[in-house]
Amino acid sequence: MSRTNEIRLKGEAVSGSGHQRGVTLIIVILVLAFLLTMGIATITMTRTGPAVATNIRHYQEAFNAAEAGFDATWLDLEGSGISSFDGLYLTQPIGIDNPDPDLSEFYFRHLPDEELLDVFDATGVDENTPGMVFYKQPFRQTLEGSPDMTLTYTVFLIDDEAGEGMAPDPNDAILVCIGVLDKGGRLTTSRLEIVLAFQTEGT
């Protein structure tokens, strides 16, 4: 083999080796980028996992309080001997039972739970207001035996015919139960809406 051919072959070998090194470098960069992405995702999940679990637990506590409000109201209604809801509906603040947005800004279904409770406070609605069955009633006691105001329920009755242009029917009502968990001023709420009706003859 001549010297010229030998030099040409060595040059081709060097060129091929450089190409392989470039491909290897790109693969390494891609692998590192993938591992970095997976690492960031793992750290994010590790940080958010407990927060999500806490939120779920808080919501469940608020839901339990709302259910407790329903149970307590059901027992009261059963033991009261009433035969109609006439005069037992919540009508304050004005428009609480009116779904027309042009006539009422306080319709109970148009407001989130926290805002609705703020409206009650601002307008003086409390446990003595007609139609308010329970107002910020403690669901449990502290270890010392005092009422635990961090977990409460508020329950009221709404006339489902009000504001609808329908004839009043005192035999039914919407029972609204709002459970509230207050953790340092951060509220978690849960709402139940249940239609109650007295069974009339022939139905």
Secondary structure by P-SEA (a helix, b strand, c coil): ccaaaaaaaaaaaaaaaaaaaaaaaaaaaaaaaaaaaaaaaaaaaaaaaaaaaaaaaaaaaaaaaaaaaaaaaaaaaaacccccccccccccccccccccccccccccccccaaaaaaaaaaaccccccccccccccccccccccccccccbbbbbcccccccccccccccbbbbbbbbbbbccccccbbbbbbbbbcccccc
